[in-house]
């Protein structure tokens, strides 16, 4: 079993650009040109290849690139009883003035889940783990699921089925609990809640438009979303690592909302009981790092400082400077680095090539190691420092004694030096270098 868990010092959110053969296979299957088995074989091959690429780059966390999905969230919902979908005609959500051509998704009855297709999908990626890698599963958060069906557009339909929002919330918690148990039994130990709700809530006007709520009703709604997430986390097995990713929309290199984390920091950072936050921080729309001071306990923060929306590589020194800025609010040993979002939250993907995508990940790894965020970087530099100081410390002490006319003897200095360096676990540093 792999010794790694999420997040890793250099990491990514989850999705990758779909190869053309995957898009074509799905189109051919939908038109009846190939069988499901033929389509699955093409996707299986593509997943195997994208995992091999992740390993080749030296990443320890692997995903299937979300190749089996049309969207980051809706496909998961389609795996529930009581949820149906159909092709959109004109687009159903506006991303920075671009209509998203993703399926209309709606509720037809009370929800439940059993034998969710994502469980079998995970088993495939689980089989590709090795001693240097661990698979993570990404799903929309319970709060995201609830918010989708209780927002301004779909609330009335939900109330017709459930009678009350409270009754629907209870079923969301129950269904998510059942899914978590299923995927845990399949071997999943690293689960990621993708959550655009908080990314929408940071925009005051957007929060009202999405929820149809204002004032105290809106604040109570936020607390309910938090409670949903926390209840599912509380029911999960103790050794299941659950993280969350928050973004402001990611469709064809566009965005959905803007705003700093300040207005949600108390709830999101202070009270959501996850292990780590993958946070969008690739541009000014995300605001500053000051809200990170609200991150409670020893929770980790994965800084999404590298954008997936454009192909240009970030200036390494500027990224490093921003990491140092974030370290004023969260200690460096609890900071991690990743792109701000996936490269293809939906099949259409962002506006860059696969080669540019991999260059972005290579930059993430390079910066993390150079910043000593990674265990490898820390070990290497401590080890080199150890070797240097062991070699030169006696000289420094001798020179000091001569120039200061001190009476220290060389023998006493040697004893002091040996006693000091005997406390340094050099062998452990060597082992870390070998493991990294």
JOJOMO-V454147 format. One record per pair of residues at least 12 apart in sequence whose C-alpha atoms are under 10 Angstrom apart, sorted by the first residue. I is the first residue (numbers start at 1). J is the second residue. D is the distance in whole Angstrom. If there is no record, write none. Layout:
I&J&D, I&J&D
//
This chain:
1&129&8, 1&130&7, 1&131&6, 1&132&9, 1&133&9, 1&134&8, 2&60&9, 2&129&7, 2&130&6, 2&131&5, 2&132&6, 2&133&6, 2&134&6, 2&135&9, 3&60&10, 3&130&10, 3&131&7, 3&132&7, 3&133&8, 3&134&8, 4&60&7, 4&61&8, 4&131&9, 4&132&7, 4&133&7, 4&134&6, 4&135&9, 4&190&10, 5&60&8, 5&61&8, 5&133&9, 5&134&7, 5&135&9, 5&136&9, 5&189&8, 5&190&7, 5&240&10, 5&241&8, 6&60&9, 6&61&7, 6&134&8, 6&135&9, 6&136&8, 6&189&9, 6&190&6, 6&191&9, 6&192&9, 6&241&7, 6&242&8, 6&243&8, 6&275&9, 6&276&8, 7&60&10, 7&61&8, 7&136&10, 7&190&9, 7&192&10, 7&241&9, 7&242&10, 7&243&8, 7&275&9, 7&276&7, 7&277&9, 7&278&9, 7&300&8, 7&301&9, 7&302&7, 7&335&10, 7&336&7, 7&337&9, 7&338&10, 8&59&8, 8&60&7, 8&61&7, 8&302&9, 8&335&10, 8&336&7, 8&337&8, 8&338&9, 8&373&10, 8&374&8, 8&375&10, 9&59&10, 9&60&9, 9&302&8, 9&333&9, 9&334&9, 9&335&8, 9&336&5, 9&337&6, 9&338&8, 9&364&9, 9&365&8, 9&368&7, 9&369&8, 9&372&9, 9&373&6, 9&374&5, 9&375&8, 9&376&10, 10&58&10, 10&59&7, 10&60&9, 10&61&9, 10&302&9, 10&303&10, 10&335&10, 10&336&6, 10&337&5, 10&338&6, 10&339&9, 10&361&9, 10&362&9, 10&363&10, 10&364&6, 10&365&5, 10&366&9, 10&367&8, 10&368&6, 10&369&8, 10&373&8, 10&374&7, 11&59&7, 11&60&8, 11&61&7, 11&62&9, 11&278&9, 11&302&8, 11&303&10, 11&304&9, 11&336&8, 11&337&6, 11&338&5, 11&339&8, 11&361&8, 11&364&8, 11&365&8, 11&368&9, 12&59&9, 12&61&8, 12&62&9, 12&63&9, 12&278&9, 12&302&9, 12&304&9, 12&306&10, 12&337&8, 12&338&5, 12&339&6, 12&340&8, 12&341&8, 12&342&7, 12&343&9, 12&361&8, 12&364&9, 13&61&10, 13&63&9, 13&65&10, 13&136&10, 13&138&8, 13&192&9, 13&194&9, 13&244&10, 13&245&7, 13&246&10, 13&278&7, 13&279&10, 13&302&10, 13&304&9, 13&338&7, 13&339&7, 13&340&7, 13&341&6, 13&342&5, 13&343&9, 13&345&10, 14&61&9, 14&62&8, 14&63&6, 14&64&8, 14&65&6, 14&66&7, 14&72&9, 14&136&8, 14&137&8, 14&138&7, 14&139&10, 14&192&9, 14&194&10, 14&245&10, 14&339&10, 14&341&8, 14&342&5, 14&343&8, 14&344&9, 14&345&9, 15&63&8, 15&64&8, 15&65&4, 15&66&5, 15&67&8, 15&69&10, 15&71&10, 15&72&8, 15&138&9, 15&341&8, 15&342&5, 15&343&6, 15&344&5, 15&345&6, 15&346&9, 15&347&10, 15&349&9, 16&50&8, 16&63&9, 16&64&8, 16&65&5, 16&66&7, 16&67&8, 16&308&10, 16&342&6, 16&343&5, 16&344&5, 16&345&8, 16&346&10, 16&347&9, 16&349&8, 16&350&9, 16&354&8, 16&357&8, 16&358&9, 17&50&10, 17&65&8, 17&66&9, 17&67&8, 17&342&9, 17&343&6, 17&344&5, 17&345&9, 17&346&9, 17&347&8, 17&348&8, 17&349&6, 17&350&7, 17&351&10, 17&352&9, 17&353&8, 17&354&6, 17&357&8, 18&43&10, 18&46&9, 18&47&10, 18&50&10, 18&65&8, 18&66&8, 18&67&6, 18&68&9, 18&69&10, 18&70&10, 18&343&9, 18&344&7, 18&346&9, 18&347&7, 18&348&8, 18&349&7, 18&354&9, 19&43&9, 19&46&7, 19&47&10, 19&50&9, 19&67&9, 19&347&10, 19&354&8, 20&46&10, 21&39&10, 21&42&7, 21&43&8, 21&46&8, 22&39&8, 22&40&9, 22&41&10, 22&42&7, 22&43&6, 22&44&9, 22&45&9, 22&46&7, 22&47&10, 22&67&7, 22&68&9, 22&347&10, 23&39&10, 23&42&10, 23&43&9, 23&67&9, 23&68&10, 23&70&10, 23&347&8, 23&348&9, 24&39&9, 24&42&10, 25&38&8, 25&39&5, 25&40&8, 25&41&9, 25&42&7, 25&43&8, 26&38&10, 26&39&6, 26&40&9, 26&42&9, 26&43&9, 26&68&9, 26&70&10, 27&39&9, 40&68&9, 43&64&10, 43&67&7, 43&68&7, 44&64&9, 44&67&9, 44&68&9, 44&121&10, 44&124&8, 44&125&10, 46&64&9, 46&65&9, 46&67&8, 47&63&9, 47&64&5, 47&65&7, 47&66&9, 47&67&7, 47&68&9, 47&124&9, 47&125&8, 47&128&10, 48&64&8, 48&124&9, 48&125&8, 48&128&8, 49&64&9, 50&62&9, 50&63&9, 50&64&7, 50&65&7, 50&67&9, 51&63&7, 51&64&7, 51&65&8, 51&125&8, 51&128&8, 51&129&9, 51&133&10, 51&135&10, 52&128&9, 53&358&9, 54&133&10, 54&358&9, 54&361&9, 54&362&10, 55&129&10, 55&130&10, 55&132&8, 55&133&8, 57&358&8, 57&359&10, 57&361&8, 57&362&7, 57&365&9, 58&132&9, 58&133&9, 58&361&10, 58&362&9, 58&365&8, 58&436&9, 59&132&9, 59&133&7, 59&134&10, 59&361&9, 59&362&9, 59&365&8, 60&129&9, 60&130&9, 60&131&9, 60&132&6, 60&133&4, 60&134&6, 60&135&9, 60&436&10, 61&129&9, 61&132&9, 61&133&6, 61&134&5, 61&135&6, 61&136&7, 61&190&10, 62&125&8, 62&126&9, 62&128&9, 62&129&8, 62&133&7, 62&134&6, 62&135&5, 62&136&6, 62&137&9, 63&122&9, 63&125&7, 63&126&9, 63&128&10, 63&129&10, 63&134&9, 63&135&6, 63&136&6, 63&137&7, 63&138&8, 64&121&8, 64&122&8, 64&124&9, 64&125&6, 64&126&10, 64&128&10, 64&135&9, 64&136&9, 64&137&9, 64&138&10, 65&125&10, 65&138&10, 65&342&9, 65&343&9, 65&344&8, 65&345&10, 66&121&10, 66&137&9, 66&138&8, 66&342&9, 66&344&8, 66&345&8, 66&346&9, 66&347&9, 67&344&9, 67&346&10, 67&347&8, 68&118&9, 68&121&8, 68&347&9, 69&118&10, 69&345&9, 69&346&8, 69&347&7, 70&102&8, 70&103&9, 70&344&10, 70&345&8, 70&346&6, 70&347&5, 70&348&9, 71&102&7, 71&103&9, 71&251&10, 71&344&8, 71&345&6, 71&346&4, 71&347&6, 71&348&9, 71&349&10, 72&138&8, 72&139&7, 72&140&7, 72&194&8, 72&250&10, 72&342&9, 72&344&8, 72&345&5, 72&346&6, 72&347&9, 73&138&9, 73&139&7, 73&140&5, 73&141&9, 73&144&9, 73&145&8, 73&148&10, 73&194&8, 73&195&9, 73&196&10, 73&345&9, 73&346&9, 74&102&9, 74&103&8, 74&104&9, 74&105&7, 74&139&10, 74&140&8, 74&145&9, 74&148&10, 74&346&10, 75&103&9, 75&105&9, 75&117&9, 75&118&9, 75&139&9, 75&140&10, 76&116&8, 76&117&8, 76&118&7, 76&138&10, 76&139&7, 76&140&7, 76&145&9, 77&105&8, 77&106&9, 77&107&10, 77&111&10, 77&113&10, 77&116&10, 77&139&9, 77&140&9, 77&145&7, 77&148&10, 78&105&8, 78&106&9, 78&107&10, 78&116&9, 78&117&9, 79&112&9, 79&113&7, 79&114&9, 79&115&8, 79&116&5, 79&117&6, 79&118&8, 80&107&10, 80&110&10, 80&111&6, 80&112&6, 80&113&5, 80&114&8, 80&115&9, 80&116&7, 80&117&9, 80&175&8, 80&176&10, 80&179&10, 81&107&9, 81&108&9, 81&109&8, 81&110&7, 81&111&5, 81&112&5, 81&113&6, 81&114&8, 81&116&9, 81&175&10, 82&106&9, 82&107&6, 82&108&5, 82&109&4, 82&110&5, 82&111&5, 82&112&7, 82&113&9, 83&105&7, 83&106&6, 83&107&5, 83&108&6, 83&109&7, 83&110&8, 83&111&7, 83&112&9, 84&103&10, 84&104&8, 84&105&6, 84&106&6, 84&107&6, 84&108&7, 84&109&9, 85&102&10, 85&103&6, 85&104&5, 85&105&4, 85&106&6, 85&107&9, 85&108&10, 86&102&9, 86&103&5, 86&104&5, 86&105&7, 86&106&9, 87&101&8, 87&102&7, 87&103&5, 87&104&6, 87&105&9, 88&100&9, 88&101&6, 88&102&6, 88&103&5, 88&104&5, 88&105&9, 89&101&8, 89&102&9, 89&103&9, 89&104&9, 90&102&10, 91&103&8, 91&104&8, 92&104&7, 92&105&10, 93&256&9, 94&251&10, 94&254&9, 94&255&9, 94&256&7, 95&248&10, 95&249&7, 95&250&8, 95&251&7, 95&252&9, 95&253&9, 95&254&6, 95&255&5, 95&256&5, 95&257&8, 96&249&9, 96&250&10, 96&251&9, 96&253&9, 96&254&6, 96&255&6, 96&256&6, 96&257&8, 97&254&9, 97&255&9, 97&256&9, 98&251&9, 98&252&9, 98&254&8, 98&255&9, 98&256&10, 99&251&9, 100&251&7, 100&252&9, 100&254&10, 100&346&9, 100&348&10, 101&251&10, 101&346&9, 101&347&10, 101&348&9, 102&346&8, 102&347&9, 102&348&10, 105&148&9, 105&149&9, 105&154&10, 106&148&9, 106&149&8, 106&154&8, 106&157&8, 106&158&9, 107&149&8, 107&154&9, 107&157&7, 107&158&7, 107&161&8, 108&157&8, 108&158&9, 108&160&10, 108&161&8, 109&157&10, 109&158&9, 109&160&9, 109&161&6, 109&162&8, 110&158&9, 110&161&7, 110&162&7, 110&167&10, 110&168&8, 110&171&8, 110&172&10, 111&161&10, 111&162&10, 111&168&8, 111&171&7, 111&172&8, 111&174&10, 111&175&7, 112&171&7, 112&172&8, 112&174&8, 112&175&5, 112&176&9, 112&178&9, 112&179&10, 113&172&10, 113&174&9, 113&175&6, 113&176&8, 113&177&10, 113&178&7, 113&179&7, 113&182&10, 114&175&9, 114&178&8, 114&179&7, 114&182&8, 115&178&10, 115&179&8, 115&182&8, 115&183&10, 116&178&10, 116&179&7, 116&182&8, 116&183&9, 118&137&9, 118&138&10, 118&139&9, 118&179&9, 118&182&10, 118&183&8, 119&137&9, 119&179&8, 119&180&9, 119&182&7, 119&183&5, 119&184&9, 119&185&9, 119&186&7, 119&187&10, 119&188&9, 120&182&10, 120&183&9, 120&186&8, 121&137&9, 121&183&10, 122&135&8, 122&136&8, 122&137&7, 122&138&10, 122&183&8, 122&186&7, 122&187&8, 122&188&8, 123&135&10, 123&183&9, 123&186&6, 123&187&8, 123&188&8, 125&137&9, 125&188&10, 126&186&8, 126&187&7, 126&188&8, 127&187&10, 132&435&9, 132&436&9, 134&188&9, 134&189&9, 134&190&8, 135&187&9, 135&188&7, 135&189&8, 135&190&7, 135&191&9, 136&188&7, 136&189&7, 136&190&5, 136&191&6, 136&192&7, 136&241&9, 136&242&10, 137&183&9, 137&188&7, 137&189&9, 137&190&6, 137&191&5, 137&192&6, 137&193&9, 137&242&10, 138&190&9, 138&191&6, 138&192&5, 138&193&6, 138&194&7, 138&242&10, 138&243&9, 138&244&9, 138&245&9, 139&191&8, 139&192&6, 139&193&5, 139&194&6, 139&195&9, 139&244&10, 139&245&10, 140&192&8, 140&193&5, 140&194&5, 140&195&6, 140&196&9, 140&197&10, 140&244&9, 140&245&9, 141&176&9, 141&192&8, 141&193&4, 141&194&5, 141&195&6, 141&196&9, 141&197&9, 141&225&9, 141&228&9, 141&229&7, 141&232&9, 141&243&10, 141&244&8, 141&245&9, 141&246&10, 142&169&9, 142&172&7, 142&173&7, 142&175&9, 142&176&7, 142&177&10, 142&193&8, 142&194&9, 142&195&9, 142&225&8, 142&226&9, 142&227&9, 142&228&6, 142&229&5, 142&230&9, 142&231&9, 142&232&8, 142&233&10, 143&169&9, 143&172&9, 143&173&10, 143&193&9, 143&194&10, 143&195&7, 143&196&9, 143&197&7, 143&198&9, 143&222&9, 143&224&8, 143&225&5, 143&226&7, 143&227&8, 143&228&6, 143&229&6, 143&230&9, 143&232&10, 144&193&9, 144&194&8, 144&195&6, 144&196&7, 144&197&6, 144&198&9, 144&225&8, 144&228&10, 144&229&9, 145&169&10, 145&172&8, 145&176&10, 145&195&9, 145&197&9, 145&225&10, 145&228&10, 146&165&9, 146&168&8, 146&169&7, 146&171&10, 146&172&7, 146&173&9, 146&197&10, 146&224&10, 146&225&8, 146&228&8, 147&169&10, 147&196&10, 147&197&7, 147&210&9, 147&211&8, 147&221&9, 147&222&10, 147&224&10, 147&225&8, 148&197&9, 148&210&9, 148&211&9, 149&165&10, 149&168&9, 149&211&10, 150&165&8, 150&168&9, 150&169&10, 150&210&9, 150&211&7, 150&212&9, 151&207&10, 151&208&10, 151&209&9, 151&210&6, 151&211&4, 151&212&7, 151&213&9, 152&208&9, 152&209&7, 152&210&6, 152&211&5, 152&212&5, 152&213&8, 153&209&10, 153&210&8, 153&211&8, 153&212&8, 154&211&10, 155&211&9, 155&212&9, 166&224&10, 169&224&9, 169&225&9, 169&227&10, 169&228&7, 170&228&9, 172&228&8, 172&229&10, 172&232&9, 173&227&10, 173&228&6, 173&229&8, 173&230&10, 173&231&7, 173&232&6, 173&233&10, 173&235&9, 174&231&10, 174&232&8, 174&235&10, 175&232&9, 176&228&10, 176&229&10, 176&231&10, 176&232&7, 176&233&10, 176&235&10, 176&236&10, 177&231&9, 177&232&6, 177&233&9, 177&234&10, 177&235&7, 177&236&7, 178&232&10, 178&235&10, 178&236&10, 180&232&8, 180&233&9, 180&235&9, 180&236&7, 180&237&9, 180&240&9, 181&235&9, 181&236&7, 181&237&8, 184&236&9, 184&237&8, 184&239&10, 184&240&8, 187&240&10, 188&239&10, 188&240&7, 188&241&9, 189&237&9, 189&238&10, 189&239&7, 189&240&5, 189&241&6, 189&242&8, 190&239&9, 190&240&6, 190&241&5, 190&242&6, 190&243&8, 191&240&7, 191&241&6, 191&242&5, 191&243&6, 191&244&8, 192&241&8, 192&242&6, 192&243&5, 192&244&5, 192&245&7, 192&274&9, 192&275&10, 192&276&9, 192&277&9, 192&278&9, 193&229&9, 193&242&7, 193&243&6, 193&244&4, 193&245&6, 193&246&9, 193&274&9, 193&277&10, 193&278&10, 194&243&9, 194&244&6, 194&245&5, 194&246&6, 194&247&8, 194&277&10, 194&278&9, 194&341&10, 195&244&7, 195&245&6, 195&246&5, 195&247&7, 195&248&9, 195&249&10, 196&245&8, 196&246&6, 196&247&5, 196&248&6, 196&249&7, 196&250&10, 196&256&9, 196&257&9, 197&210&9, 197&211&10, 197&222&9, 197&225&9, 197&246&8, 197&247&8, 197&248&8, 197&249&10, 198&222&9, 198&225&9, 198&226&10, 198&245&10, 198&246&7, 198&247&8, 198&248&8, 198&261&9, 198&263&10, 198&264&7, 198&265&10, 198&267&10, 198&268&8, 199&245&10, 199&246&6, 199&247&5, 199&248&5, 199&249&8, 199&256&9, 199&257&7, 199&258&8, 199&259&8, 199&260&9, 199&261&8, 199&264&9, 199&279&10, 199&280&9, 199&286&9, 200&246&9, 200&247&8, 200&248&6, 200&249&8, 200&256&8, 200&257&6, 200&258&8, 200&259&8, 201&218&10, 201&222&8, 201&248&9, 201&257&9, 201&258&9, 201&259&9, 201&260&10, 201&261&9, 201&263&8, 201&264&7, 202&248&9, 202&257&8, 202&258&7, 202&259&5, 202&260&6, 202&261&6, 202&262&8, 202&263&6, 202&264&7, 202&265&9, 202&286&9, 203&248&9, 203&256&10, 203&257&6, 203&258&6, 203&259&5, 203&260&8, 203&261&9, 203&263&9, 204&257&10, 204&258&9, 204&259&8, 204&263&9, 205&257&9, 206&256&9, 206&257&7, 206&258&9, 206&259&10, 207&222&10, 207&257&9, 222&264&9, 222&267&8, 222&268&9, 223&267&7, 223&268&10, 223&271&10, 225&267&10, 225&268&10, 225&272&10, 226&267&7, 226&268&7, 226&271&8, 226&272&6, 226&273&9, 227&267&10, 227&271&9, 227&272&8, 227&273&10, 228&272&10, 229&244&10, 229&272&7, 229&273&8, 229&274&9, 230&271&9, 230&272&6, 230&273&6, 230&274&8, 231&272&10, 231&273&9, 232&273&10, 233&272&9, 233&273&7, 233&274&7, 233&275&10, 234&273&8, 234&274&10, 240&275&10, 241&274&8, 241&275&7, 241&276&9, 242&273&9, 242&274&6, 242&275&6, 242&276&8, 242&277&10, 243&272&10, 243&273&9, 243&274&5, 243&275&5, 243&276&5, 243&277&6, 243&278&8, 243&299&10, 243&300&9, 243&301&10, 244&272&9, 244&273&10, 244&274&7, 244&275&8, 244&276&6, 244&277&5, 244&278&6, 244&279&9, 244&301&10, 244&302&10, 245&276&9, 245&277&6, 245&278&4, 245&279&6, 245&280&8, 245&302&9, 245&304&10, 245&340&9, 245&341&8, 246&268&10, 246&277&7, 246&278&6, 246&279&5, 246&280&7, 246&304&10, 246&340&9, 246&341&8, 247&278&9, 247&279&7, 247&280&5, 247&281&9, 247&286&9, 247&304&10, 247&340&8, 247&341&7, 247&342&10, 248&279&10, 248&280&8, 248&285&9, 248&286&8, 248&340&10, 248&341&9, 249&280&10, 249&341&9, 249&345&9, 250&308&9, 250&309&8, 250&340&10, 250&341&7, 250&342&8, 250&343&8, 250&344&8, 250&345&6, 250&346&8, 250&349&9, 250&350&8, 251&309&9, 251&342&10, 251&343&9, 251&344&8, 251&345&6, 251&346&7, 251&347&9, 251&348&8, 251&349&7, 251&350&7, 251&351&10, 252&309&8, 252&343&9, 252&344&8, 252&345&8, 252&346&8, 252&347&9, 252&348&6, 252&349&5, 252&350&4, 252&351&6, 252&352&10, 253&307&10, 253&308&8, 253&309&4, 253&310&7, 253&343&9, 253&344&9, 253&345&10, 253&348&10, 253&349&8, 253&350&5, 253&351&6, 253&352&9, 254&309&7, 254&350&8, 254&351&9, 255&285&10, 255&309&9, 257&285&8, 257&286&10, 258&284&9, 258&285&5, 258&286&7, 258&287&9, 259&284&9, 259&285&6, 259&286&6, 259&287&6, 259&288&10, 260&281&9, 260&284&8, 260&285&7, 260&286&5, 260&287&4, 260&288&7, 260&289&9, 260&290&10, 260&291&8, 261&279&10, 261&280&10, 261&285&10, 261&286&7, 261&287&7, 261&288&8, 261&289&8, 261&290&9, 261&291&6, 261&292&8, 262&286&10, 262&287&8, 262&288&9, 262&289&9, 262&290&8, 262&291&5, 262&292&9, 262&294&9, 263&291&9, 264&291&9, 264&294&10, 265&290&10, 265&291&6, 265&292&7, 265&293&9, 265&294&6, 265&295&8, 266&291&8, 266&292&10, 266&293&10, 266&294&6, 266&295&8, 266&296&9, 267&294&9, 267&295&10, 268&294&9, 268&295&8, 268&296&10, 269&291&8, 269&292&7, 269&293&9, 269&294&6, 269&295&4, 269&296&6, 269&297&10, 269&299&9, 269&301&10, 270&291&10, 270&292&9, 270&293&9, 270&294&5, 270&295&5, 270&296&5, 270&297&8, 270&299&10, 271&294&9, 271&295&8, 271&296&7, 271&297&10, 272&295&9, 272&296&9, 273&296&9, 273&297&10, 273&299&9, 274&299&7, 274&300&9, 275&297&10, 275&298&8, 275&299&5, 275&300&6, 275&301&9, 276&295&10, 276&298&9, 276&299&5, 276&300&4, 276&301&6, 276&302&7, 276&334&9, 276&335&10, 276&336&10, 277&295&9, 277&299&8, 277&300&6, 277&301&5, 277&302&6, 277&303&8, 277&304&10, 277&335&10, 277&336&10, 278&300&9, 278&301&6, 278&302&5, 278&303&6, 278&304&7, 278&336&9, 278&337&9, 278&338&8, 278&339&9, 278&340&8, 278&341&8, 279&301&7, 279&302&6, 279&303&6, 279&304&5, 279&305&9, 279&337&10, 279&338&9, 279&339&9, 279&340&6, 279&341&8, 280&302&9, 280&303&7, 280&304&5, 280&305&7, 280&306&9, 280&307&9, 280&338&9, 280&339&8, 280&340&4, 280&341&7, 281&302&10, 281&303&6, 281&304&5, 281&305&5, 281&306&8, 281&307&8, 281&322&10, 281&338&10, 281&339&9, 281&340&6, 281&341&10, 282&303&9, 282&304&6, 282&305&4, 282&306&6, 282&307&5, 282&308&9, 282&309&9, 282&314&10, 282&319&10, 282&339&8, 282&340&6, 282&341&9, 283&304&10, 283&305&8, 283&306&9, 283&307&8, 283&340&9, 288&322&10, 288&325&9, 288&326&9, 289&303&10, 289&322&9, 289&323&10, 289&325&7, 289&326&6, 289&327&9, 289&328&9, 289&329&7, 289&330&9, 290&325&9, 290&326&8, 290&328&8, 290&329&7, 290&330&10, 291&326&10, 291&329&8, 292&326&8, 292&327&9, 292&328&9, 292&329&6, 292&330&7, 293&326&9, 293&327&10, 293&328&8, 293&329&5, 293&330&7, 294&329&8, 294&330&9, 295&329&9, 295&330&8, 296&330&10, 298&330&9, 298&331&10, 298&334&8, 299&330&9, 299&334&7, 299&335&10, 300&330&8, 300&331&9, 300&332&10, 300&333&9, 300&334&5, 300&335&6, 300&336&8, 301&326&10, 301&330&8, 301&331&10, 301&332&10, 301&333&10, 301&334&6, 301&335&5, 301&336&6, 301&337&8, 302&334&8, 302&335&6, 302&336&4, 302&337&5, 302&338&6, 302&339&9, 302&340&9, 303&322&9, 303&323&8, 303&326&9, 303&335&7, 303&336&6, 303&337&5, 303&338&6, 303&339&8, 303&340&7, 304&336&9, 304&337&6, 304&338&5, 304&339&5, 304&340&4, 304&341&7, 304&364&10, 305&318&10, 305&319&7, 305&320&10, 305&322&8, 305&323&9, 305&337&7, 305&338&7, 305&339&6, 305&340&6, 305&341&10, 305&364&9, 306&319&8, 306&337&8, 306&338&7, 306&339&4, 306&340&6, 306&341&9, 306&360&7, 306&361&9, 306&363&9, 306&364&7, 307&338&9, 307&339&6, 307&340&6, 307&341&7, 307&342&9, 307&343&9, 307&357&10, 307&360&8, 308&339&6, 308&340&7, 308&341&6, 308&342&7, 308&343&5, 308&344&9, 308&349&10, 308&350&7, 308&351&8, 308&352&8, 308&356&9, 308&357&7, 308&360&8, 308&361&10, 309&339&10, 309&340&9, 309&341&9, 309&342&9, 309&343&7, 309&344&9, 309&349&9, 309&350&6, 309&351&6, 309&352&7, 309&357&10, 310&343&10, 310&350&8, 310&351&6, 310&352&6, 310&353&10, 310&356&9, 310&357&9, 310&360&10, 311&350&9, 311&351&7, 311&352&5, 311&353&8, 311&354&10, 311&355&9, 311&356&6, 311&357&7, 311&359&9, 311&360&8, 312&352&9, 312&356&8, 312&359&9, 312&360&9, 313&356&8, 313&357&10, 313&359&8, 313&360&7, 313&363&8, 314&360&8, 314&363&8, 314&364&10, 315&363&10, 316&363&8, 316&364&9, 316&366&9, 316&367&7, 316&370&10, 317&367&9, 319&337&10, 319&364&10, 319&367&8, 319&371&10, 320&367&7, 320&368&9, 320&370&9, 320&371&7, 321&371&10, 323&335&8, 323&336&9, 323&337&9, 323&367&10, 323&368&10, 323&371&9, 323&373&10, 324&371&9, 332&371&9, 332&372&9, 332&373&7, 333&372&9, 333&373&7, 333&374&9, 333&375&10, 334&373&9, 335&368&10, 335&373&7, 335&374&10, 336&364&10, 336&368&8, 336&373&7, 336&374&8, 337&364&7, 337&365&8, 337&367&8, 337&368&6, 337&373&8, 337&374&9, 338&360&9, 338&361&8, 338&363&10, 338&364&6, 338&365&8, 338&368&9, 339&360&8, 339&361&8, 339&363&10, 339&364&7, 343&357&7, 374&436&9, 375&429&10, 375&432&7, 375&433&8, 375&435&9, 375&436&7, 376&429&9, 376&432&7, 376&433&6, 376&434&9, 376&435&8, 376&436&5, 377&432&10, 377&433&8, 377&436&9, 378&429&9, 378&432&9, 378&433&9, 379&426&10, 379&428&9, 379&429&5, 379&430&8, 379&431&9, 379&432&6, 379&433&6, 379&434&10, 379&436&9, 380&429&7, 380&430&8, 380&432&8, 380&433&6, 380&434&10, 380&436&10, 381&429&9, 381&433&10, 382&424&10, 382&426&9, 382&429&7, 382&430&10, 383&424&10, 383&425&9, 383&426&7, 383&427&9, 383&428&9, 383&429&6, 383&430&7, 383&432&10, 383&433&9, 384&426&10, 384&429&10, 386&421&8, 386&424&8, 386&425&10, 386&426&8, 386&429&10, 387&426&9, 389&417&10, 389&421&9, 390&417&8, 390&418&9, 390&420&10, 390&421&7, 393&413&9, 393&414&9, 393&417&7, 394&410&8, 394&411&10, 394&413&7, 394&414&7, 394&416&10, 394&417&7, 394&418&10, 395&410&10, 395&413&10, 397&409&10, 397&410&9, 397&413&7, 397&414&9, 397&417&9, 398&410&7, 398&413&8, 398&414&10, 401&413&10
//
